[in-house]
Amino acid sequence: MGAGLGCAIIMNMSDVTGYNREPESKLLPLKEAVRRCVKPGMKLHLAGGIGGPSAAICEIIRQYHGTTPNFVLIQSTVSGHALNLLHCNLVKKLIFSACADISTSGRPSKIMQKVWAEKSVELENWSLCSLQQRLIAGALGVSFMPTRSIARSSMALDNKESFQEIDDPFGGEAKVGLVQAINPDISIVHGCVADERGNTILPVPYGDDLWGPLASSNGVLVTVERIVPADFIKKYAALVKIPCHIVRAVSVAPLGLHPFSLANPGISGFSAYEADTEFLEDLHRAFSDSQKLDAWIKEWVIDCATPKDYLNKLGSQRVKALKQITIEGAERHDFPVTSAPEPELYSSSEEMMLIVAAREITKSVLKAKHRNILMGAGSRAVAVLLAYYQLRAKGYELELITGNGQIGYEPQPAELAIQSVAGVYSSKMLTDTITTHGVFVGGRNNKCLSVLGAGQIDRNGNLNSTTTAEGQFLVGSGGANDAANAREVIVILNQSRDRFPETLPYTTCPGDKVTTVVSTMGVFTKPIGKAELRLAACLPDPKLPSLEDKIKRVQDNCGWLLKLADKVEEVARPTPDELKLLRWLVPLRL
């Protein structure tokens, strides 16, 4: 009887006045949404891929330009329009993973270097995974979250109020790292579509976009490409990542991630768009001079009062070109062995380094049976692509993965600089940073080889990508510290005494898992653990005929007394096939 009475009560609720009425719409113009949701002194979390929710960032700049709102900015990768928040002095504290000027390549940001040097903003640098773990703890309502990142890095010392190590309470031998929970006041995220209540479908891969909105104390401000009916949301309920009950406001902002890309997660009648490299290069040039940047911000932000004004300034032809993406663009690129011309046999030191690194990657994969390779960002990733094509030609199947959540993707043009929508569409799985870095790269059962670039390396393989000895900021940890948890790490970098110092000015990640280092001069190896690198091979140099001369050159460009392997070899020169493949790949990525 009790169950029947309950059913009767529920059924009779439909008779209550207004019960079937649709909830009130949360749709607001972006200007009004920011005015209501964003207040001075708030901890602002910015989600939405590389660079964050650009349209909302521009509106924040418009409303607070010339004031001192003292925002605490929480953002994994600070780039594009987000750098202008720093330039306009709107931020008092930045909690981040990486900060870079990204266009056709990734560069240290002059804006961030100025902030770092002047100490005008309080800075907290975390790895990609550990920052997300802080947000996960905040979302779960617990005070901390275990992490395998950060330990034995300079970040552990810098962030000692928010990071601790304890003995494993369940009897494990290793200590356990703990990161303190963080709860933003408001999270701002850009989605593909939402209904008027705020149920939101996000673009893929999810990268760092999932946990900040769930951890936010005062909900989420959502911007989207367009509004859809509730029935549309129900049809694609499996893709909804932000539910309406945590959303404060929804605003329409077409091309809301511009100048970065947005990929369709698989909904019908929706247009993705590629990154606008021309726009990013223009912004890069403006970053070089404070007055130029002020004028650029006035032209593209202050004088564009609404998202529609911004689109009108871009022009319909430019917008149309950015949306000309097809699934066919993500097909495999097959190396044209028969049609490629014979290359000149001369190779530069950079080419030689990349070819040797590819050989070492191939050797490592075949020996250790790695199934995944995590590619770091930048030009050094060409070595991974070389090895990938060579291994594929031998019938060895493995997956390339990126820290933002692309699993099993195919190399695409410009993929080394900024995320390509075509590359996203080529992937076999699309996930987030926690799954990538926390499980596939650093989890207990990982079968991953990480290949990284670095600013500096010391004798034990410890890496620095954060700051130079002169105190100049580089790019920060990003995913490098997390990538160091892989089964094995190979490092590629140019060689000089500055790059190979006796002591690192900053340890971004420990070198325990580093087994091989390939420089423009030599190959260095060590076993996994806290061992010391030894010179195992020298790269060719036509100016130095003897192996002894080459060893001396390496030692002269090393900041410590270098140990030698039992037998130091001279690396074989590139084969025509290696050079042919490399010179096919370089135009591919440009």
Secondary structure, DSSP 8 states (H G I E B T S, - for coil): -HHHHHHHHHHHGGGSTTTTS-----B--HHHHHHHH--TT-EEEE-SSTT--HHHHHHHHHHHTTS---EEEEEEEE-TTHHHHHHTT-EEEEEEEEEEEESSSEEE-HHHHHHHHHT-SEEEE-BHHHHHHHHHHHHHT-SEEEESSSTTSHHHHHTTTTEEEEE-TT--SSEEEEEE----SEEEEEEEEE-TT--EE--SS-BT-SHHHHH-TT-EEEEEEEE--HHHHHHTGGGEEE-GGGEEEEEE-TTTTTTS-B---S-TT---B---HHHHHHHHHHHT-HHHHHHHHIIIIIT--SHHHHHHHH-HHHHHHHT---GGGGS-----TTTS----S---HHHHHHHHHHHHHHHHHHHHT--EEEE-SSGGGHHHHHHHHHHHHTT---EEE-TTSEES----TTTTTS--HHHHHH-SEE-BHIIIIIIIITSTT--EEEEEE-SEE-TT--EE-SB-TT--B----BTHHHHTTSSEEEEE----TTTS-SS-S--SB--TTEEEEE-SSEEEE--SSS---EEEEE---TT--SHHHHHHHHHHT-SS--EEEEEEEE-----HHHHHHHHHHHHHH-
